[in-house]
Amino acid sequence: MQGGLWITVVSVRLNKEEEKAINGYATLTGQPVTQLLKQALLREIEDKVDYTIGVEALEEHKKDPQTFTIAEVAEELGIDLCAIG
């Protein structure tokens, strides 16, 4: 345990080509392999979540295609766009 938090260790099996590519990229970027793999996986998860939200929003828009301009939304919320900048 480090700093009161549990640390999970995950093993990943790589063939020689994958290992060479990943290690080469780590060397090129100056980052540890573990950091690169963790960032890549978290980015993939975020992309999938964003995609799913986008698909759901598109389906919702198909059901109710009404849209509003920025000016209409600002007026509804009582925001003076000229005062913003």
N, CA, C and O atoms as CSV, one atom per row, in Angstrom:
chain,resi,resn,atom,element,x,y,z
A,1,MET,N,N,0.852,-1.181,0.000
A,1,MET,CA,C,0.000,0.000,0.000
A,1,MET,C,C,0.893,1.237,0.000
A,1,MET,O,O,1.874,1.307,0.740
A,2,GLN,N,N,0.539,2.216,-0.843
A,2,GLN,CA,C,1.347,3.431,-0.954
A,2,GLN,C,C,0.448,4.629,-0.706
A,2,GLN,O,O,-0.547,4.802,-1.409
A,3,GLY,N,N,0.771,5.456,0.272
A,3,GLY,CA,C,-0.027,6.643,0.545
A,3,GLY,C,C,-1.458,6.324,0.942
A,3,GLY,O,O,-2.350,7.149,0.746
A,4,GLY,N,N,-1.693,5.137,1.500
A,4,GLY,CA,C,-3.038,4.770,1.918
A,4,GLY,C,C,-3.925,4.279,0.789
A,4,GLY,O,O,-5.110,4.024,1.009
A,5,LEU,N,N,-3.384,4.140,-0.415
A,5,LEU,CA,C,-4.178,3.683,-1.548
A,5,LEU,C,C,-3.656,2.336,-2.033
A,5,LEU,O,O,-2.451,2.082,-2.025
A,6,TRP,N,N,-4.585,1.475,-2.455
A,6,TRP,CA,C,-4.187,0.203,-3.046
A,6,TRP,C,C,-3.729,0.449,-4.468
A,6,TRP,O,O,-4.320,1.262,-5.178
A,7,ILE,N,N,-2.707,-0.224,-4.883
A,7,ILE,CA,C,-2.198,-0.121,-6.242
A,7,ILE,C,C,-2.462,-1.446,-6.939
A,7,ILE,O,O,-2.133,-2.509,-6.413
A,8,THR,N,N,-3.054,-1.380,-8.119
A,8,THR,CA,C,-3.319,-2.572,-8.900
A,8,THR,C,C,-2.242,-2.720,-9.960
A,8,THR,O,O,-1.888,-1.758,-10.642
A,9,VAL,N,N,-1.733,-3.921,-10.090
A,9,VAL,CA,C,-0.737,-4.221,-11.105
A,9,VAL,C,C,-1.399,-5.111,-12.150
A,9,VAL,O,O,-2.042,-6.106,-11.816
A,10,VAL,N,N,-1.234,-4.740,-13.424
A,10,VAL,CA,C,-1.819,-5.493,-14.522
A,10,VAL,C,C,-0.694,-5.969,-15.428
A,10,VAL,O,O,0.192,-5.193,-15.787
A,11,SER,N,N,-0.729,-7.237,-15.796
A,11,SER,CA,C,0.256,-7.775,-16.739
A,11,SER,C,C,-0.329,-7.747,-18.140
A,11,SER,O,O,-1.503,-8.061,-18.339
A,12,VAL,N,N,0.490,-7.372,-19.104
A,12,VAL,CA,C,0.065,-7.342,-20.499
A,12,VAL,C,C,1.056,-8.171,-21.304
A,12,VAL,O,O,2.264,-7.942,-21.242
A,13,ARG,N,N,0.542,-9.127,-22.054
A,13,ARG,CA,C,1.409,-9.943,-22.898
A,13,ARG,C,C,1.585,-9.253,-24.242
A,13,ARG,O,O,0.612,-8.876,-24.895
A,14,LEU,N,N,2.833,-9.093,-24.643
A,14,LEU,CA,C,3.164,-8.447,-25.910
A,14,LEU,C,C,4.042,-9.378,-26.734
A,14,LEU,O,O,4.898,-10.085,-26.202
A,15,ASN,N,N,3.811,-9.365,-28.053
A,15,ASN,CA,C,4.768,-10.075,-28.895
A,15,ASN,C,C,5.974,-9.156,-29.092
A,15,ASN,O,O,5.956,-8.005,-28.657
A,16,LYS,N,N,7.006,-9.655,-29.739
A,16,LYS,CA,C,8.252,-8.886,-29.878
A,16,LYS,C,C,8.036,-7.579,-30.641
A,16,LYS,O,O,8.619,-6.556,-30.281
A,17,GLU,N,N,7.210,-7.596,-31.686
A,17,GLU,CA,C,6.955,-6.384,-32.466
A,17,GLU,C,C,6.231,-5.331,-31.632
A,17,GLU,O,O,6.565,-4.148,-31.690
A,18,GLU,N,N,5.241,-5.766,-30.859
A,18,GLU,CA,C,4.506,-4.829,-29.999
A,18,GLU,C,C,5.425,-4.241,-28.939
A,18,GLU,O,O,5.396,-3.041,-28.668
A,19,GLU,N,N,6.240,-5.104,-28.347
A,19,GLU,CA,C,7.181,-4.644,-27.322
A,19,GLU,C,C,8.158,-3.622,-27.904
A,19,GLU,O,O,8.430,-2.593,-27.286
A,20,LYS,N,N,8.680,-3.912,-29.089
A,20,LYS,CA,C,9.626,-3.004,-29.736
A,20,LYS,C,C,8.964,-1.662,-30.042
A,20,LYS,O,O,9.560,-0.612,-29.805
A,21,ALA,N,N,7.745,-1.689,-30.562
A,21,ALA,CA,C,7.030,-0.454,-30.899
A,21,ALA,C,C,6.742,0.375,-29.651
A,21,ALA,O,O,6.951,1.588,-29.644
A,22,ILE,N,N,6.266,-0.277,-28.606
A,22,ILE,CA,C,5.916,0.439,-27.375
A,22,ILE,C,C,7.165,0.991,-26.696
A,22,ILE,O,O,7.183,2.146,-26.271
A,23,ASN,N,N,8.198,0.178,-26.593
A,23,ASN,CA,C,9.442,0.657,-25.978
A,23,ASN,C,C,10.074,1.777,-26.799
A,23,ASN,O,O,10.614,2.730,-26.237
A,24,GLY,N,N,10.009,1.667,-28.117
A,24,GLY,CA,C,10.537,2.723,-28.976
A,24,GLY,C,C,9.795,4.027,-28.787
A,24,GLY,O,O,10.400,5.098,-28.731
A,25,TYR,N,N,8.474,3.930,-28.688
A,25,TYR,CA,C,7.670,5.136,-28.481
A,25,TYR,C,C,7.944,5.739,-27.107
A,25,TYR,O,O,8.008,6.959,-26.958
A,26,ALA,N,N,8.105,4.878,-26.108
A,26,ALA,CA,C,8.420,5.362,-24.760
A,26,ALA,C,C,9.752,6.104,-24.764
A,26,ALA,O,O,9.881,7.160,-24.145
A,27,THR,N,N,10.729,5.557,-25.453
A,27,THR,CA,C,12.036,6.208,-25.554
A,27,THR,C,C,11.913,7.539,-26.287
A,27,THR,O,O,12.484,8.545,-25.865
A,28,LEU,N,N,11.165,7.538,-27.384
A,28,LEU,CA,C,10.980,8.748,-28.182
A,28,LEU,C,C,10.335,9.869,-27.375
A,28,LEU,O,O,10.731,11.030,-27.485
A,29,THR,N,N,9.338,9.515,-26.562
A,29,THR,CA,C,8.606,10.526,-25.796
A,29,THR,C,C,9.225,10.806,-24.435
A,29,THR,O,O,8.888,11.796,-23.786
A,30,GLY,N,N,10.135,9.932,-24.001
A,30,GLY,CA,C,10.750,10.111,-22.695
A,30,GLY,C,C,9.811,9.786,-21.545
A,30,GLY,O,O,9.997,10.268,-20.427
A,31,GLN,N,N,8.806,8.971,-21.821
A,31,GLN,CA,C,7.840,8.598,-20.785
A,31,GLN,C,C,7.963,7.108,-20.480
A,31,GLN,O,O,8.317,6.321,-21.358
A,32,PRO,N,N,7.673,6.721,-19.248
A,32,PRO,CA,C,7.687,5.299,-18.911
A,32,PRO,C,C,6.575,4.552,-19.655
A,32,PRO,O,O,5.507,5.104,-19.917
A,33,VAL,N,N,6.845,3.300,-19.986
A,33,VAL,CA,C,5.855,2.473,-20.684
A,33,VAL,C,C,4.552,2.413,-19.898
A,33,VAL,O,O,3.473,2.503,-20.483
A,34,THR,N,N,4.640,2.264,-18.583
A,34,THR,CA,C,3.418,2.167,-17.778
A,34,THR,C,C,2.559,3.413,-17.927
A,34,THR,O,O,1.336,3.320,-18.026
A,35,GLN,N,N,3.196,4.579,-17.942
A,35,GLN,CA,C,2.447,5.831,-18.090
A,35,GLN,C,C,1.795,5.898,-19.471
A,35,GLN,O,O,0.635,6.296,-19.587
A,36,LEU,N,N,2.528,5.514,-20.514
A,36,LEU,CA,C,1.977,5.541,-21.870
A,36,LEU,C,C,0.773,4.612,-22.009
A,36,LEU,O,O,-0.250,4.993,-22.576
A,37,LEU,N,N,0.900,3.393,-21.488
A,37,LEU,CA,C,-0.197,2.430,-21.587
A,37,LEU,C,C,-1.416,2.897,-20.801
A,37,LEU,O,O,-2.549,2.780,-21.269
A,38,LYS,N,N,-1.178,3.422,-19.612
A,38,LYS,CA,C,-2.279,3.917,-18.783
A,38,LYS,C,C,-2.988,5.078,-19.473
A,38,LYS,O,O,-4.218,5.108,-19.522
A,39,GLN,N,N,-2.226,6.033,-20.006
A,39,GLN,CA,C,-2.820,7.176,-20.703
A,39,GLN,C,C,-3.606,6.726,-21.932
A,39,GLN,O,O,-4.701,7.224,-22.192
A,40,ALA,N,N,-3.043,5.782,-22.685
A,40,ALA,CA,C,-3.719,5.303,-23.896
A,40,ALA,C,C,-5.038,4.621,-23.555
A,40,ALA,O,O,-6.040,4.836,-24.237
A,41,LEU,N,N,-5.049,3.808,-22.517
A,41,LEU,CA,C,-6.276,3.120,-22.128
A,41,LEU,C,C,-7.319,4.101,-21.615
A,41,LEU,O,O,-8.492,4.001,-21.976
A,42,LEU,N,N,-6.910,5.041,-20.783
A,42,LEU,CA,C,-7.859,6.031,-20.270
A,42,LEU,C,C,-8.406,6.908,-21.395
A,42,LEU,O,O,-9.578,7.283,-21.372
A,43,ARG,N,N,-7.567,7.237,-22.378
A,43,ARG,CA,C,-8.011,8.019,-23.535
A,43,ARG,C,C,-9.041,7.218,-24.348
A,43,ARG,O,O,-10.039,7.770,-24.811
A,44,GLU,N,N,-8.790,5.928,-24.513
A,44,GLU,CA,C,-9.721,5.050,-25.233
A,44,GLU,C,C,-11.069,4.985,-24.515
A,44,GLU,O,O,-12.120,5.048,-25.153
A,45,ILE,N,N,-11.035,4.858,-23.196
A,45,ILE,CA,C,-12.276,4.828,-22.413
A,45,ILE,C,C,-13.026,6.146,-22.566
A,45,ILE,O,O,-14.238,6.151,-22.784
A,46,GLU,N,N,-12.308,7.267,-22.453
A,46,GLU,CA,C,-12.934,8.581,-22.595
A,46,GLU,C,C,-13.550,8.752,-23.983
A,46,GLU,O,O,-14.653,9.281,-24.116
A,47,ASP,N,N,-12.833,8.303,-25.013
A,47,ASP,CA,C,-13.357,8.403,-26.378
A,47,ASP,C,C,-14.640,7.590,-26.536
A,47,ASP,O,O,-15.589,8.046,-27.174
A,48,LYS,N,N,-14.672,6.397,-25.962
A,48,LYS,CA,C,-15.857,5.537,-26.050
A,48,LYS,C,C,-17.034,6.182,-25.330
A,48,LYS,O,O,-18.154,6.170,-25.840
A,49,VAL,N,N,-16.794,6.743,-24.154
A,49,VAL,CA,C,-17.854,7.424,-23.407
A,49,VAL,C,C,-18.362,8.624,-24.199
A,49,VAL,O,O,-19.571,8.822,-24.315
A,50,ASP,N,N,-17.445,9.427,-24.746
A,50,ASP,CA,C,-17.837,10.586,-25.555
A,50,ASP,C,C,-18.662,10.159,-26.765
A,50,ASP,O,O,-19.666,10.795,-27.087
A,51,TYR,N,N,-18.246,9.089,-27.434
A,51,TYR,CA,C,-18.964,8.581,-28.597
A,51,TYR,C,C,-20.380,8.159,-28.206
A,51,TYR,O,O,-21.347,8.496,-28.888
A,52,THR,N,N,-20.491,7.425,-27.110
A,52,THR,CA,C,-21.798,6.953,-26.647
A,52,THR,C,C,-22.708,8.126,-26.311
A,52,THR,O,O,-23.886,8.114,-26.666
A,53,ILE,N,N,-22.180,9.133,-25.635
A,53,ILE,CA,C,-22.967,10.326,-25.309
A,53,ILE,C,C,-23.400,11.031,-26.593
A,53,ILE,O,O,-24.536,11.493,-26.696
A,54,GLY,N,N,-22.502,11.113,-27.568
A,54,GLY,CA,C,-22.830,11.749,-28.840
A,54,GLY,C,C,-23.931,11.022,-29.587
A,54,GLY,O,O,-24.836,11.654,-30.131
A,55,VAL,N,N,-23.865,9.699,-29.617
A,55,VAL,CA,C,-24.901,8.899,-30.279
A,55,VAL,C,C,-26.240,9.095,-29.578
A,55,VAL,O,O,-27.269,9.252,-30.236
A,56,GLU,N,N,-26.230,9.088,-28.249
A,56,GLU,CA,C,-27.470,9.303,-27.497
A,56,GLU,C,C,-28.037,10.694,-27.764
A,56,GLU,O,O,-29.250,10.852,-27.903
A,57,ALA,N,N,-27.169,11.701,-27.836
A,57,ALA,CA,C,-27.623,13.066,-28.114
A,57,ALA,C,C,-28.214,13.162,-29.511
A,57,ALA,O,O,-29.223,13.838,-29.712
A,58,LEU,N,N,-27.600,12.496,-30.474
A,58,LEU,CA,C,-28.124,12.503,-31.843
A,58,LEU,C,C,-29.494,11.842,-31.901
A,58,LEU,O,O,-30.396,12.345,-32.572
A,59,GLU,N,N,-29.659,10.730,-31.210
A,59,GLU,CA,C,-30.956,10.049,-31.170
A,59,GLU,C,C,-32.014,10.942,-30.521
A,59,GLU,O,O,-33.153,11.002,-30.983
A,60,GLU,N,N,-31.634,11.627,-29.458
A,60,GLU,CA,C,-32.554,12.547,-28.786
A,60,GLU,C,C,-32.924,13.695,-29.722
A,60,GLU,O,O,-34.080,14.117,-29.764
A,61,HIS,N,N,-31.954,14.196,-30.462
A,61,HIS,CA,C,-32.210,15.287,-31.407
A,61,HIS,C,C,-33.152,14.832,-32.524
A,61,HIS,O,O,-33.983,15.610,-32.993
A,62,LYS,N,N,-33.022,13.580,-32.944
A,62,LYS,CA,C,-33.919,13.054,-33.980
A,62,LYS,C,C,-35.362,13.021,-33.479
A,62,LYS,O,O,-36.295,13.230,-34.255
A,63,LYS,N,N,-35.545,12.759,-32.185
A,63,LYS,CA,C,-36.890,12.727,-31.600
A,63,LYS,C,C,-37.462,14.132,-31.468
A,63,LYS,O,O,-38.657,14.342,-31.674
A,64,ASP,N,N,-36.608,15.093,-31.122
A,64,ASP,CA,C,-37.036,16.485,-30.944
A,64,ASP,C,C,-35.972,17.386,-31.562
A,64,ASP,O,O,-35.041,17.804,-30.874
A,65,PRO,N,N,-36.101,17.693,-32.864
A,65,PRO,CA,C,-35.046,18.421,-33.570
A,65,PRO,C,C,-35.005,19.931,-33.331
A,65,PRO,O,O,-34.303,20.648,-34.044
A,66,GLN,N,N,-35.740,20.417,-32.348
A,66,GLN,CA,C,-35.728,21.855,-32.085
A,66,GLN,C,C,-34.341,22.279,-31.612
A,66,GLN,O,O,-33.743,21.638,-30.748
A,67,THR,N,N,-33.841,23.363,-32.188
A,67,THR,CA,C,-32.536,23.895,-31.798
A,67,THR,C,C,-32.669,25.363,-31.424
A,67,THR,O,O,-33.674,26.003,-31.734
A,68,PHE,N,N,-31.657,25.887,-30.760
A,68,PHE,CA,C,-31.650,27.276,-30.321
A,68,PHE,C,C,-30.311,27.893,-30.675
A,68,PHE,O,O,-29.283,27.217,-30.639
A,69,THR,N,N,-30.317,29.169,-31.015
A,69,THR,CA,C,-29.068,29.886,-31.258
A,69,THR,C,C,-28.446,30.256,-29.916
A,69,THR,O,O,-29.104,30.203,-28.877
A,70,ILE,N,N,-27.181,30.628,-29.953
A,70,ILE,CA,C,-26.511,31.080,-28.730
A,70,ILE,C,C,-27.221,32.307,-28.176
A,70,ILE,O,O,-27.393,32.437,-26.964
A,71,ALA,N,N,-27.629,33.198,-29.056
A,71,ALA,CA,C,-28.325,34.412,-28.619
A,71,ALA,C,C,-29.631,34.072,-27.913
A,71,ALA,O,O,-29.969,34.698,-26.908
A,72,GLU,N,N,-30.367,33.093,-28.422
A,72,GLU,CA,C,-31.630,32.692,-27.785
A,72,GLU,C,C,-31.385,32.105,-26.400
A,72,GLU,O,O,-32.113,32.410,-25.456
A,73,VAL,N,N,-30.372,31.272,-26.280
A,73,VAL,CA,C,-30.048,30.667,-24.984
A,73,VAL,C,C,-29.591,31.743,-24.003
A,73,VAL,O,O,-30.007,31.741,-22.845
A,74,ALA,N,N,-28.744,32.655,-24.456
A,74,ALA,CA,C,-28.267,33.737,-23.592
A,74,ALA,C,C,-29.428,34.591,-23.108
A,74,ALA,O,O,-29.493,34.954,-21.934
A,75,GLU,N,N,-30.338,34.908,-24.009
A,75,GLU,CA,C,-31.500,35.717,-23.619
A,75,GLU,C,C,-32.352,34.975,-22.594
A,75,GLU,O,O,-32.800,35.567,-21.612
A,76,GLU,N,N,-32.576,33.687,-22.817
A,76,GLU,CA,C,-33.373,32.869,-21.890
A,76,GLU,C,C,-32.732,32.831,-20.501
A,76,GLU,O,O,-33.429,32.808,-19.486
A,77,LEU,N,N,-31.402,32.824,-20.469
A,77,LEU,CA,C,-30.679,32.761,-19.198
A,77,LEU,C,C,-30.364,34.136,-18.619
A,77,LEU,O,O,-29.785,34.241,-17.538
A,78,GLY,N,N,-30.742,35.185,-19.336
A,78,GLY,CA,C,-30.489,36.534,-18.855
A,78,GLY,C,C,-29.035,36.949,-18.955
A,78,GLY,O,O,-28.555,37.736,-18.139
A,79,ILE,N,N,-28.334,36.429,-19.945
A,79,ILE,CA,C,-26.919,36.749,-20.126
A,79,ILE,C,C,-26.782,37.769,-21.250
A,79,ILE,O,O,-27.339,37.598,-22.334
A,80,ASP,N,N,-26.031,38.833,-20.972
A,80,ASP,CA,C,-25.768,39.856,-21.981
A,80,ASP,C,C,-24.482,39.476,-22.710
A,80,ASP,O,O,-23.389,39.618,-22.163
A,81,LEU,N,N,-24.614,38.993,-23.943
A,81,LEU,CA,C,-23.445,38.548,-24.696
A,81,LEU,C,C,-22.468,39.680,-24.981
A,81,LEU,O,O,-21.264,39.442,-25.077
A,82,CYS,N,N,-22.956,40.887,-25.117
A,82,CYS,CA,C,-22.070,42.033,-25.374
A,82,CYS,C,C,-21.162,42.308,-24.180
A,82,CYS,O,O,-20.047,42.803,-24.351
A,83,ALA,N,N,-21.627,41.993,-22.978
A,83,ALA,CA,C,-20.852,42.260,-21.769
A,83,ALA,C,C,-19.765,41.209,-21.547
A,83,ALA,O,O,-18.854,41.413,-20.745
A,84,ILE,N,N,-19.862,40.095,-22.252
A,84,ILE,CA,C,-18.911,39.001,-22.040
A,84,ILE,C,C,-17.566,39.284,-22.687
A,84,ILE,O,O,-16.536,38.867,-22.158
A,85,GLY,N,N,-17.547,39.958,-23.778
A,85,GLY,CA,C,-16.227,40.205,-24.301
A,85,GLY,C,C,-16.228,40.514,-25.712
A,85,GLY,O,O,-15.169,40.748,-26.293
